[in-house]
Amino acid sequence: LLLSLVAFPVQAEEVVAGLSQSRVSITANFDGSEILIFGAVKRDAPTPGDLPLEVVITVSGPSEAVTVRRKDKRYGIWINTDAVEVDEAPSFYAIATSGPIDKALSHTEDLRHHITIPRVIRAVDTGAVVSELDVFLEALVRIRKQTDAYQLLEGSVRLTSDTLFSTQFALPSNLTEGIYRTRVFLTRDGRVIDAYETAIDVRKVGLERWIYNLAHQQPLVYGILSLVIAIAAGWSASAVFRYIRG
């Protein structure tokens, strides 16, 4: 019995979490949404007093291939020169922590679980040297941070009595449709002691869904309809203008 307990140690701390909503509907007037993530720590043993508990929460949108280009000024004009193909980059990625990220998570655990923003971006066989690749990846992260597509929210997780935690994520209006992976990590001394994963379903509904399906499934009909609407709008504006002048 003692040998079996050594081989299969009892997990002392376990995370239990939930979401304020597991589905986000993108409509014609969608201007973003807020997701509340909350939970508690379930314990089967006393809390270790010497190592503080940290909580790290991530929300990741669908990944996509991205081409990062560099512009240089030549002959008086700005033109695209070098480019790097990024194999996978989340369309949206946010990470919230209860404390500084470098204290909440060790480098080894980050490599293992792919938690920080640089670790969730995959770029292989680009043909660029490592130093050049890092420059392009830093540019990608910087640009997406400016549009809130990538967010680092240190200290935004409220942790009460090392047991209850909660945080909010602001989802921007230009969300990509798909499944948003949500992960919650408990760490002590930079080491992940437990993790929980769930998902948020982001879908277009109503008119947005109809237009999206029409554009992708029947592009010829979509093009003709767009042309008809443009002609009708132009004729209507011209008629109104003539009426006002007359």
N, C-alpha and C positions, 0 to 999 in steps of 0.2 A: 504493500500500500504506500509506504514512504517513497519507494522508488518510482511508483506511478505518479505521485504528486510532484516529484522532482522533474520527471519527464514532461508532464503537462501541468505547468503552474497555473494557479487560479488567477484570473484577471482581476486585479484589485479595483480598477476604475474603468467605467464604461460610459460612453457618451450616449445620451438620448436626446434627439433633436426633432424639430418640426418647423414648418413654414407657414406663414400667414396665408399664402396661396400657392398652389402647385400648378396653376395654369394662368398664362397672360394672353389676353386676346388683343390683337392689333387691328384696330378699326381705322376708318378714314380720318378721325380726329385724335388718334392716339398720340400723346405727347410725353410718354414715359410712364414708368410705374415704380413703386417702392415695394420691396420684399423684406418682410421681417423674418429673421431666422432666430429661433430661440431654443433653449434646451436646458438640460441638467446633467450632472455627473452622478452616475449610480456607483456606489461603493460597496465592496464586500470586506473591506479592511479599513483600519484607521488611516487618515490622511498623512502622508509623509511630511513632516514639519520642516525639514531642511531644504526641500526643493520646491520652489513655487510652481503652481499650475499655470499654464498658458493655454489659450484657445486660439486656433487659427481656422478661419472659415474662407472658402473660396467659391466663386460662382464662375463657371466657364461656359461660353457660348460655343456653337458649332465651329470646328476648325476649317480652315480654307487655305489654299495655296496663295501666296502673295509674291509679287515681283517688286522689289525695292530698287529704285533707280537713283542715281546720283547726277545732279546737274552741275555743269561747269559753264562759265562764261567764256565763250570763244568767238572771236571776230565781232565782238560787241553784242552778241545775243546769248541767251541761256539755252543750252541744249542738253539732252540726256546723253550721258556718256556710259559709265559702268552700271551694271545691274546684277543683282543677286536674287536667285529664286529661293524663296522660303517654302519648304514643303508643307508645313502645318503651322498655322498661327490662329489662336482663338479669335473669332470675330468680336468677342467681348470677354474680358477677364477682370475680375475684381477679387482682391484679397484683403480681408479684415483680420486684425489681431488684437489681443488684449494688452499687448506690450510691444516693445521694439522687435521687429522681425528677426534681427540678428541674435537676440537673446531667446526668442521663442522657438527658433528652429536652427538646428545645426546644418552645416554644409552637407554632411553625409545623408541626413534625413531628407534634405531638399533634393539631392540627387536621386534618392530612392523613390520618393513620392511625387516629384515634379510639382512643387507647390508655388514657388516664386515665379514672377512673370518671365524672367529669362529662361527658366527651366521648362515652361510649357510651349516654348517656340522651338520647332524642329527645323533645322536647315542642314541637309547633308548633301554631299557631292555637288557643291556649288562651284567648285573650281577656283574659288577665291582663297587667298591665304587667310590664316586665322585672324590676324590683326585687321585686315580689311573686312572680314565677315563680321567681326564684333562692331565695327563702325556702322555697317548697314543695319544690324539688328538693333543697336542702340537708337538709330534714327527711326526705325519702325515703332519701337516702344515709345519714343518721345512724341511722335506724331499722334499715336493713338491715345496717349495720355491727355493730349491737348483737347481731344474730342470726347473725353470721358469713356472711351471704349476700353481703356485699361486704367484700373484704379488700385492704388495702394493706400489702405486706410489703417494705418498703425494706431493702436490705442482706441479703436472705435467699438471693440467688443466689450460690453459691460459684464464684468464677472463679479458676482456677489457671493461672498463667503466660500469661495472656491467650489461652488456648487451650481448656481444658476447663472446662465449667460444669455445675452441677446445682442443683436446688431441689426442694422438696416442697410440694404443696398439700393441705390438709385439706379434703375435701368433706364438708359437713354431712349429717345424716341425712334432712333434709327436701328432698332434691333433686327438681327437676322433671324428668320424663322427657323425653329428647330428645338432640340432638347438642350437645356442648360444644366450641365452637371454641377451639383452642389455638394461640397465636401466639408466636413467638420473634423478637425484634428485636436486631440488633447496632447499636450507635450509637457514634459518635465525635464529640466536640464538640457533642453534642445532636442530631446528624443521623443518620438511619437509613441505614445502608450496606448492610444485607441483612435479609431477613425469611424466616421459614419458618412454614408453617401445617399443622396436622394436626387431628384430631378425636377426641373421646372419646364413645363411644356409651353412654348411660345408659338402661337399660330395666328395667321391672318384670318379674319372672319368678315362676313357681310360683303360689302362692295369691294373691299380690298382683296378678299379671297377670290371673288369672281373675276376681277381684273387680272390678278396674278395668274389664275388658271387659264384665262383666255389668251394672255400674252405668251404663255409657255406651251400650251397645248394646241392652240389655233392661231399662230402668228399672222397668217394671211387675213383672217377675219378681224383680228385686232388692229392690223395696219389700216385696213379699209375703214373700219369704224372710227379710228383716230382721225383719218383724213376727212370723213364725213362730218365729224364733230368740229374739226378745225374750220371747214368751209362754212358750216352753219353758224359758228360763233363769229366768224369774220363778216358774213352777210348781215347777221343781227346787229353787230356793232355799227356797220355802215348804215343800216336802215335807221337806227336810233339817232346817229349823227345827222343824217339828212333831215329827220323829223325835227330835231332841235334847231337846226339852221333855218328850216322853213317856217 
